[in-house]
Amino acid sequence: MPVPVLGILTLYLNDKKVLEEKAVYQKMIVEGRKIGLDIYVFTPMDVNDSKRRIFAMEYDAKKGTWGRSWRHFPDMIYDRCRIQKGYRFSQLIEFRRRYSHLLFLNKPLRNKWTIYEVLSRRPEFRKYLPETHLYQGLSDVHQMMKKKAVVYLKPINGTGGRGILRVERLKDRHQYYIQGRNQERKIITPQKIHVSRLGAILNSWHMKERYLVQEGIPVDLPDGRVHDYRMLVQKNAEGNWQLTGIAGRVGAPRSVTSNLHGGGHAVSMNVILEKWIDNEENRAKVRRNCEELGIGVAAYLERQYGALCELALDLAINRKGEIYLLEVNPKPAREVFSQIGDAELYRQAIVRPLEYAAWLYNQKKEAPKTNQPQ
């Protein structure tokens, strides 16, 4: 019997052909072999359209080395590509268009604003969404600041905490306190400004129609660091959505985000919740509601946009136990589970997409037999 082939589609980070998640792909290749999958890694740059071949990256577990060989197109594609600026991302868009007939485990989602609009149509999700608007001018910020003490401005396509500003209204209503990260994830110098200077600062960030204005949820820990939660939901070996795990993330000092790549660190969800919410019954309710939300959002977005195999949801939880869905990430990292020291949870986060791929391959292989006339 032929061995099903899974191609992990990714992008080079630079012209030296560096991959961002090479260590994760290595683990996936090793785990994939255990369940009967042949896995290789490739980028759109490695595809030879005329020869219908891919100059694939392969990992030899026995030698512990990476190599390359020309391969046929895979039976399935696991798209791990995140948004970039420049020609590499343009190549990806063209690859997705040209080879859209191939079997993808996961289709790309839209930007944050579109996802917010889609989710807000459903009453069961609307209650979890912080107030959010598309930034069209300074008045949008001023309007929200009248109601909220803290407002975040986020790029609609940003990742990793890049380009985020936090604006806080001080007791003197003519004074704002601004913090944030630039596009290189570097923390900008916090500053106290007069309200009249806000427009000039926002204009320098070129925000028009590329940013969101979002209500800030009070999630500052006693030491002043922000925190949130990363929840991972994935398809399992039966093709069903399942909660893999949730971990807390605590931001670096003076950071407005908790992203690990921005200096944050992961903490067990239960450890933070015990300090944040007093009653165990309330904590248990929070965990149940998180799971219900995650699986519900994943199933709904899949119906809207097509095939998905995993999603990460970034959540804020206030001291009352109220849950807010801050962001949906279709290309989730899984380092949070490694950082909290849960090796089995980390392994599951790596293996579940592979188990789903094996299930999907068998479903497709058996489908023609079930449709044959009796």
N, C-alpha and C positions, 0 to 999 in steps of 0.2 A: 504493500500500500504506500502511496506517495505521502511524504511528510509535509504537512501544511507549512507554508512559508509566510512569516510575518515580517514586513519591512517597517522599521521605525523611521519615520520621516522627521528630519530636524533641519536646523540651519546652522551654518558656520557662524561663529561670533565675529570673525575677522578674516582677512585675506590669507592668514597663515593656517586656515582650516582648523581652528580650535573649536571643539564642541563643549557646550556648557555642562551637559549632564553625562559625560562619558562614563563615569563610575556607576551611575544608575543603569545605563544601557548595558554595561558589562554584567551587572547583577541580573538584569532581565534575560540576557542571552543564556546565562548559566541556568537560571530557574526555568526558562523556556524549554531547554533540552530535557529537563526532568519530566515535563508533561507532554513531550513529543512535538515541540515546535522548533522549527529552524528559523532563527531570527538574525537579521542583519540590519545595519544602520546605513542610511543614505540621506543625501540632500538633493534638492532639485539640480544643483550644479553637477552632480554625479551621474545624471541621466543622459544617455545617448539616444536621442529620439530616433535617429535614422536606423540604428542597429537594434532598437528596442531592447537595450541592455542597460544595466546599472552597474557602475564601478563601485561596488558596495564595500563598506567597512565591516569586517568580521573579527570576532574575538575568539582566540584559541585558548580555552580554559586550561588545557594541559600545559601549554607553554607559557601561559600568562601574558600573551602578546596580542596586539592588534595587527591585522593585515588587510589586504584588499584583493578582490577578485571580481571578474565580470559575472553578473548574475542575471537571470531572467527576472521579469517583474514579479513581485510577491503576490501571493493569493489574497493577502489582506494588508492594509496600511494603517499604522497607528501614528497619527499626526501629532507631533509634539512641538510644532513650530509656533513660536511666540512672535509678536509684532516687532519688527525692526524698521529702521529707516534705511533706505537705499536699495541698491539693485538686487541684493539677495532676497529681499522680501518680494520684489517685483517678479523674480524668477519663481518664487513659491506660488504667487497668485496665478501665474501662467500654468504651472504644473497642475494645480488644483482644477483649473478650467479644462485643460487638455485631457486629463485623466480622471475626470469626474465619474466616468463609468466604472472605475475600479471599486473594490469593496473597502471602504474606509470604516474603521471602528468608530471614528468621531469626526463630525463635521465642525467647521469653525462657527463660533457664535458671533453675534453682532457686538457693537460697542456698548459701553456701560449705560449710556443714556437709553438706547433702544431696549436693552434688557430690562432696565427699570420700567420703561413704559409698558412693555409686554407683561411683566409681573404685576404691575399696578392695576391691570384690567381685572385681575382675579381677587375677589374679596378675601379669600383664604390666605393670600400672600400680602395684600395691601397693608394689613395691620403690622407686618414685620418690617416695612420699608420706612427708613427715615425720610423726612421731607427733602425732596431733591428737585432741582430745576436746571434746565440748560442755561448756562451763563451767556447772556447777550449784552450785558452792560453793568455798570457799577450799581445801578438801581436795584438789580436783583440781589446783590449782597446787602445793601442797606435795608431792603424790605425784610429779608430773613433775619437780619441783626436786630430788628425791632421786636422779634418774637423769641429769638434764640440767643443765648449768651455766647455760643461758640458756633462758628461756621467753617466748613472745610471747602476748599476749592480743589477739584481733582481733574486731571486730564481724562477725557472720555475713553482714550485708548491707552492710558498709562499702566505700567506694571512695576512691581517692586518698590513702590513708594516714591517713584520719580515725579518731580514737578508738583508736589502737593503743598498747599498753603493752609495754615490754620489761623483764623482770625478770631480773637476773643474780645468781647466788649468789656471794658474795665468799669469800675464803679463810677469813675468820671466818664459819663457817656460820650464825651468828646475825645476819649482816648481809646485806641485799639492796641492790642498786643499781637504781633505777627511772628509766627514761626513757620518753618517748612524745610523742604528739601528741593534742591535743584534737579535738573535732568540727569545729572551724574550721581544722584542719590546723596550728595553731600549736604549736611545740615547747614542751612544758612544762619547767619547771626540773628538771633531773636532781637526784636526791636519794639519799643513802644512808640506809637506814632499818633499824631492828631488825625482826626477823621478826614480832614481835608486832603491829606497826603495819600489816602488809600487808592484813589483813582489812578494816580501816577504810577504807583507800585504795581497795580494789577495790569496796567497797560504795558509795562515793561516785560510782562510774562506772556504777552500775545495770546490772550485767553479767548478771544471772541469766537463763540460757537464751537470751541474745542475743549471746553471745560464744563464741569458740573458745579453747582452750588449745593452743598449738602449740609443738613442739620448735624451739628456735633453732638454725639452721645457722651454723657459724663462717664468716662472709663479710666480716670486717673487714679492710680494706686496711691497709698499714703506717701510713698517716696516721690511722687510726682510723675512717675513713668506711666505711659499709656499702655493698655493691654487690650487684646481681643482674642478671638478663637478661630482656629482654622479647622473646618469640618470637611472630611473627605467622604464622598459617596461614590460608589463604583458598581458597575455591573458584576455579578458573580458568575460562577461556573454553570448556573442554570439560566443565565440571561436576565436575571432580576436585579433591580436596584437594591443596594444594601449599604447601610452605614459601615464604613471601615473604621473610622475613629475620629476623635476630636482632641485637639491639643490647644493649650493656651500659648499666647505669644506676648512677651513683654518687651517693649521698645527700649532702645538705648537712651541714656540720659539726654534730655533736651530734644529728643526726636518726637515728631508728631505722628509717626507710624510705628507699627510693631514688627515690620518685615524683617526676617532673618538676614536677608542680604544687606539690610541697612543697619546692622549692628544689634538687632533684637535677639532674644533667646527664647527657646521653647520651655514650657512648664506644663506639667500634667494639669488637665482641666480641673480635676477634683481638688488639687492643691490650691488653685486660685479660687474656685468656687467656695471652698470652706472658709476662706478669708473674706469673701465678698458677700456671700449670702448666708445668713445665720442658720436657717432652718433646713435640716436634711430633707424633709418632705418637699420643700420648695426647690431644693437643688435637684432632687429626682425629677420633679415636674419640668424643670428647665431642660434636663438632659432628654427627656421624652419628647418635649416640644421641638428641640433642635433636630432630633432624628426625623420626626414627622415632617418638619419643614424641609430638610435636605432632600429626602426621598421625593416629596411632593414637587419641589422645584425642578429636580432633575427630570422627572417623568414629564412634567409640563413643557419644559424647554425642549425636550427631545421631540415631543409632538409638534412643536412650533418650527424647529430648525432641522430636523433629521437626526441621523444616527449620532448617539453619544455613548461613551463608555465610562466616563468619570467626570466629576465636577468637584471643585473646592468652593465652599461658601465661607466667606469671612464674616464673622458675627461679632456684634457688640452686645453685651448683656449688662443692664444696669442693676443697681442694688435691689430693685423690686423684683428682679427676675424677668424683666421684659426683654425680649430678644429683638435685635435689629439686624437685618441683612444688609451688610455694607457693600458687598461685592460678590460677583460670581466669576470664578476662574475656570475656564475649560481646559487649561494646560497646567494642572497643579503639580507643584513640587511636593516631595514627601519627607523632607528632612526633619520636619517637626517631630515626627514619630521616632526618628533615630536620636534626636537631641534629648528627648525625654527618657531615653534609655529603654524603650519598649521594642526589643528586637523583633518579636513575633508580629507586632502591629506593623512595623516597618516592612517586614517581609510580605505580609498580606497586601500592603499598599502597592508593592512591586508586582506581586504575582496575580492579583485579581484581574487586571486587564488582559493578562496572558491566558488565564483560565477562560475568560469570556471569549477571547479570540478563538481558542480551541473549540468551544461550544458553538460559536457562530459558524465556523468552518464546517463542522459536522451537520449543522442545520441546513446550510446551503447545499451540502453534498447530497443530503437525503431528500431535499425538497422535490426534485424531479420525479423520484420514485413514487412519492405520495400523490403526485398529480397525474400519473399515468392512468389511462382508461382501464377499467376492469374487464 
